[in-house]
Amino acid sequence: MKKAFLLLGLVVVLLFGAVYGWYAWRQQRLHTQLLAAANPAVTVSAVKVKTRSIAGELTAVGEVVPQQGAALGPQVGGVIQKLYFHSGQTVSKGQLLLALDPGALPGQLQAAQAHAQLASVDYRRAQKVYAIHGISTAALDKAQYDAEAAQGEVSALQESLADTQLRAPFSGVLSLRTVNTGEFIHAGTAVVHLENLQHLYVDFTVPQRDAQTLHKAAPVQVDIHDGEVVRHYGASVQAISSHVNADNRALSVRALLQAEPGLKPGMFVRVVLEKEAPKAALLIPTVAVSFNTYGDFVYVLSPGPDHRLIAREQKVLTGTQQGQDTVIRSGLKVGDTVVTAGQVKLHSGDSVQINNAVHL
């Protein structure tokens, strides 16, 4: 009988223990669910840190310039009598582009030419008379002077008349004209731009600290945006300035473009020069880096309880940018998972879930 009561007591104790354990487990589960509901996992996108072989690069902003280029305008003012060109025309050196109303210059030139002819005849006659000792040496000298002075006046008027015409100083392509027939223009007013597009160059500057890395014939990559596409052009350094600019301590460089279709003088381009041999570097998308005055950082994901991922801040030391990626000099290692989108919702210690299929 006594053994039966002991057995019954043991069963009752075990039953109460089981009930209490089940209740405690249920309470713990409920508490975990409440905590999860209060702190739901943040959805982010993420990538793993990778390595890539990159070369040390020097980037600069350059401008496309032509082999020859000039803003053309007449040397004298006047009314435009006739235009001999149209916008975008290809012209040859010496081709007439514009003529101003010459006014009285043609008549003055005709009179000067007649006077010069008469002075020349008088001089030849004086030479014949001098040969038979009919006039003095002084009279012969005066006749020679009068002939030369008359010819000088003709030459001056011819130059003045030529100044009323505008001719192409070199072969090239004209831009849009900015004047019309009958319009009065002042001396030096630009009426059209002329560009020699036989060769195009890129002018840019580099800091003096990088001057030692430059040399003639060094390869240069020139990038320019064409809508949503970035086009790449090859070039080579043709000339390096012999002195450093005292205002900005930069060195001027000119590179000759090897492929020119699509480029126009005046365009701004991105210039990339290789400074050193390629080497392996850690790279992550630039959008993953939170740039801060007190130090740059990223969110690194690591396993947490209940198989969740926990985001934690990690300070990093960044290097140069390579396209859409940034070089990480310290703070990360290969294989680390970093958040690339959704950081604005994160705090260090938050649980996260990765969804790279959604643009956040």
C-alpha positions as a printed Julia matrix, in Angstrom:
360×3 Matrix{Float64}:
  0.0     0.0      0.0
  2.78    2.35     0.89
  4.53    1.66    -2.4
  1.33    2.43    -4.31
  1.07    5.87    -2.66
  4.71    6.61    -3.46
  4.19    5.62    -7.07
  1.07    7.73    -7.3
  2.93   10.7     -5.81
  5.76   10.29    -8.3
  3.29   10.23   -11.21
  1.59   13.38    -9.9
  4.96   15.17    -9.55
  5.99   14.18   -13.08
  2.64   15.28   -14.43
  2.89   18.67   -12.75
  6.51   19.0    -13.98
  5.46   18.25   -17.51
  2.62   20.75   -17.35
  4.91   23.43   -15.9
  7.62   22.74   -18.5
  5.09   22.95   -21.33
  3.72   26.21   -19.9
  7.21   27.7    -19.52
  8.12   26.67   -23.11
  4.9    28.24   -24.39
  5.55   31.43   -22.49
  9.11   31.6    -23.85
  7.88   31.05   -27.4
  5.23   33.71   -26.97
  7.87   36.1    -25.62
 10.11   35.39   -28.61
  7.21   35.97   -31.0
  6.37   39.24   -29.29
  9.98   40.38   -29.53
 10.09   39.4    -33.21
  6.86   41.29   -33.83
  8.23   44.33   -32.03
 11.53   44.15   -33.95
 10.77   42.67   -37.38
 13.62   41.74   -39.69
 14.65   44.56   -42.03
 14.72   43.65   -45.71
 17.99   44.65   -47.38
 20.08   43.75   -50.39
 23.66   42.61   -49.91
 26.75   41.37   -51.71
 29.93   39.59   -50.72
 33.27   41.37   -50.66
 35.36   40.38   -53.68
 38.86   40.96   -55.0
 39.79   42.29   -58.4
 43.02   43.15   -60.12
 43.14   46.92   -60.65
 45.77   49.36   -61.79
 46.64   52.55   -59.99
 44.84   55.23   -61.99
 44.97   58.98   -62.25
 41.73   60.63   -63.38
 41.21   64.17   -64.61
 38.67   66.27   -66.46
 39.8    67.23   -69.95
 38.55   69.28   -72.87
 38.58   68.29   -76.53
 40.44   70.84   -78.65
 41.06   70.93   -82.42
 44.38   70.94   -84.23
 43.61   74.55   -85.2
 40.69   76.72   -84.22
 39.85   80.41   -84.44
 36.97   82.84   -84.18
 37.11   84.75   -87.47
 36.24   88.43   -87.87
 37.21   91.31   -90.2
 40.01   93.69   -89.27
 37.89   96.75   -90.07
 34.29   97.7    -89.42
 31.63   98.2    -92.06
 28.44   96.96   -93.69
 28.45   93.35   -94.92
 28.16   93.47   -98.71
 28.12   89.73   -99.38
 28.55   86.39   -97.56
 30.33   83.59   -99.41
 29.8    80.75   -96.93
 27.06   78.86   -95.13
 26.95   77.23   -91.7
 28.86   73.96   -91.36
 30.68   74.38   -94.67
 34.11   72.85   -95.28
 36.46   75.53   -96.65
 40.02   75.69   -97.95
 42.83   77.99   -96.88
 42.49   81.42   -98.5
 38.85   80.93   -99.5
 36.79   84.16   -99.44
 34.17   84.11   -96.69
 32.86   87.68   -96.4
 33.17   91.07   -98.11
 32.42   94.46   -96.54
 31.3    97.52   -98.47
 34.65   99.05   -99.55
 33.25  102.58   -99.87
 35.63  104.92  -101.73
 38.62  102.6   -101.54
 38.34  101.21  -105.11
 38.35  104.75  -106.55
 41.24  105.84  -104.38
 43.19  102.76  -105.44
 42.53  103.46  -109.14
 43.77  107.05  -108.75
 46.85  105.9   -106.84
 47.67  103.33  -109.51
 47.44  105.99  -112.22
 49.69  108.32  -110.23
 52.15  105.45  -109.7
 52.25  104.73  -113.42
 52.94  108.4   -114.2
 55.68  108.54  -111.52
 57.25  105.4   -112.99
 57.27  106.93  -116.48
 58.8   110.16  -115.14
 61.52  108.17  -113.38
 62.46  106.21  -116.53
 62.54  109.46  -118.52
 64.75  111.08  -115.87
 67.16  108.15  -116.11
 67.57  108.69  -119.87
 68.09  112.44  -119.48
 70.56  111.89  -116.62
 72.57  109.57  -118.87
 73.34  112.49  -121.24
 73.98  114.83  -118.26
 70.74  116.71  -118.88
 69.65  116.79  -115.18
 71.37  116.72  -111.84
 71.71  113.75  -109.53
 69.27  115.43  -107.11
 66.58  115.58  -109.82
 67.08  111.89  -110.6
 66.83  110.97  -106.93
 63.6   112.98  -106.59
 62.07  111.19  -109.58
 63.01  107.81  -108.06
 61.55  108.82  -104.68
 58.27  109.99  -106.29
 57.91  106.66  -108.14
 58.54  104.6   -104.99
 56.22  106.74  -102.87
 53.43  106.4   -105.45
 53.87  102.61  -105.5
 53.82  102.56  -101.68
 50.5   104.39  -101.67
 49.1   101.78  -104.08
 50.26   98.98  -101.8
 48.69  100.64   -98.72
 45.33  101.05  -100.46
 45.45   97.45  -101.69
 45.98   96.31   -98.08
 43.09   98.49   -96.89
 40.87   97.01   -99.59
 41.97   93.48   -98.65
 41.02   94.22   -95.03
 37.39   94.58   -96.14
 37.45   90.88   -97.08
 37.57   87.92   -94.7
 39.38   84.8    -95.89
 39.93   81.42   -94.25
 43.41   81.36   -92.62
 43.51   77.55   -92.83
 41.39   74.67   -94.11
 38.66   73.39   -91.85
 34.96   73.26   -90.99
 32.9    76.35   -90.2
 30.46   76.6    -87.32
 27.14   78.47   -87.39
 27.37   81.97   -88.83
 26.17   84.8    -86.58
 25.71   87.68   -89.08
 23.69   88.49   -92.2
 24.12   90.55   -95.36
 23.51   94.27   -94.81
 24.45   94.14   -91.14
 27.0    96.6    -89.76
 29.77   94.99   -87.76
 32.66   96.44   -85.84
 36.3    95.52   -86.35
 37.14   92.19   -84.74
 33.52   91.03   -84.4
 33.44   87.21   -84.63
 31.21   86.14   -87.52
 32.02   82.41   -87.55
 34.29   79.83   -85.93
 36.67   77.74   -88.04
 37.99   74.41   -86.75
 40.56   72.11   -88.33
 39.28   68.67   -87.37
 42.04   66.69   -89.05
 43.33   65.84   -85.56
 41.67   66.28   -82.18
 43.46   66.62   -78.86
 42.48   66.42   -75.2
 43.92   69.03   -72.86
 43.94   68.3    -69.13
 45.96   68.98   -65.99
 47.49   66.68   -63.37
 48.74   67.54   -59.86
 52.46   68.17   -59.54
 52.82   65.12   -57.26
 51.98   62.91   -60.25
 54.3    64.68   -62.67
 56.92   61.91   -62.44
 54.44   59.3    -63.7
 53.91   61.15   -66.99
 55.88   60.61   -70.15
 55.37   61.18   -73.85
 53.45   58.47   -75.71
 51.88   57.24   -72.43
 48.48   55.6    -73.12
 45.4    57.54   -72.06
 41.75   56.46   -71.9
 39.16   59.11   -72.7
 35.55   58.52   -71.55
 32.47   60.49   -72.54
 28.77   59.91   -71.85
 26.63   59.29   -74.94
 23.16   59.2    -73.45
 23.09   56.24   -71.08
 26.24   54.74   -72.63
 29.84   55.62   -71.76
 32.05   55.59   -74.84
 35.78   54.95   -74.56
 38.44   56.45   -76.83
 42.14   55.75   -76.96
 44.73   58.52   -76.86
 48.41   59.02   -76.16
 50.3    61.82   -74.45
 51.81   64.09   -77.08
 53.1    67.04   -75.08
 53.75   67.93   -71.43
 54.1    71.5    -70.25
 57.62   72.55   -69.31
 56.49   74.28   -66.1
 53.95   73.89   -63.29
 51.16   76.43   -63.02
 51.88   78.6    -59.99
 48.17   79.18   -59.3
 47.09   75.55   -58.82
 50.42   73.64   -58.86
 49.22   71.54   -61.77
 50.91   70.43   -64.95
 49.21   70.88   -68.34
 49.15   67.86   -70.64
 47.95   67.35   -74.23
 47.01   63.93   -75.62
 46.33   63.02   -79.25
 43.07   61.15   -79.82
 43.32   57.99   -81.89
 39.6    57.63   -82.72
 37.56   60.75   -83.19
 34.01   59.94   -84.49
 31.4    61.45   -82.21
 33.77   63.94   -80.56
 33.53   67.69   -81.02
 35.89   70.48   -79.94
 34.84   71.97   -76.61
 33.48   68.72   -75.14
 34.4    67.87   -71.55
 35.68   64.31   -71.09
 37.04   62.07   -68.32
 40.7    61.21   -68.72
 42.21   58.09   -67.13
 45.97   57.45   -66.95
 47.58   54.3    -65.57
 50.06   55.11   -62.79
 51.27   51.69   -61.7
 51.06   47.96   -62.45
 47.77   46.14   -61.66
 47.39   44.59   -58.2
 44.67   42.77   -56.25
 42.32   44.9    -54.15
 39.11   44.46   -52.15
 36.11   46.02   -53.88
 32.53   46.67   -52.8
 29.78   48.74   -54.45
 30.14   52.42   -53.58
 26.48   52.52   -52.47
 27.39   50.16   -49.61
 29.66   52.75   -47.99
 28.2    55.32   -45.59
 30.56   58.28   -45.82
 30.8    60.14   -42.54
 32.89   62.99   -41.13
 33.92   60.77   -38.23
 34.83   57.8    -40.41
 33.33   55.74   -43.21
 31.49   52.53   -42.33
 29.48   49.68   -43.81
 26.93   47.24   -42.4
 28.33   43.71   -42.23
 25.95   40.76   -41.86
 26.8    37.87   -39.54
 24.78   34.85   -38.24
 22.75   35.45   -35.08
 20.34   33.44   -32.89
 17.49   31.5    -34.52
 19.46   31.41   -37.79
 18.9    35.12   -38.31
 21.35   37.57   -39.85
 22.45   40.47   -37.68
 23.71   43.76   -39.16
 26.6    45.46   -37.41
 28.48   48.64   -38.23
 32.05   48.16   -39.39
 34.42   51.07   -39.9
 36.41   50.91   -43.14
 39.23   52.81   -44.77
 38.34   53.51   -48.39
 40.58   54.02   -51.41
 39.92   55.11   -54.97
 36.69   54.53   -56.86
 36.67   52.11   -59.78
 33.52   52.78   -61.76
 30.62   51.9    -59.45
 32.89   50.17   -56.91
 35.15   51.48   -54.16
 38.46   50.04   -53.03
 38.54   49.01   -49.35
 41.99   49.39   -47.84
 41.13   48.0    -44.39
 38.17   46.9    -42.26
 36.85   44.03   -44.4
 38.02   40.66   -45.71
 37.13   38.52   -48.67
 33.78   36.77   -48.22
 32.24   39.32   -45.82
 28.63   40.17   -46.66
 27.86   43.9    -46.76
 24.54   45.7    -47.15
 24.18   47.58   -50.43
 20.64   48.95   -50.04
 18.32   49.59   -47.11
 20.95   51.07   -44.78
 18.71   54.03   -43.97
 16.4    51.65   -42.08
 19.18   49.88   -40.21
 20.75   50.22   -36.78
 23.65   48.18   -35.53
 22.27   44.94   -34.04
 19.09   44.78   -36.15
 18.1    41.46   -37.64
 17.78   41.45   -41.41
 16.65   39.35   -44.31
 18.25   39.54   -47.75
 16.21   40.09   -50.88
 18.4    41.03   -53.85
 15.52   40.6    -56.29
 13.84   43.81   -55.1
 15.26   47.28   -55.81
 15.21   48.99   -52.4
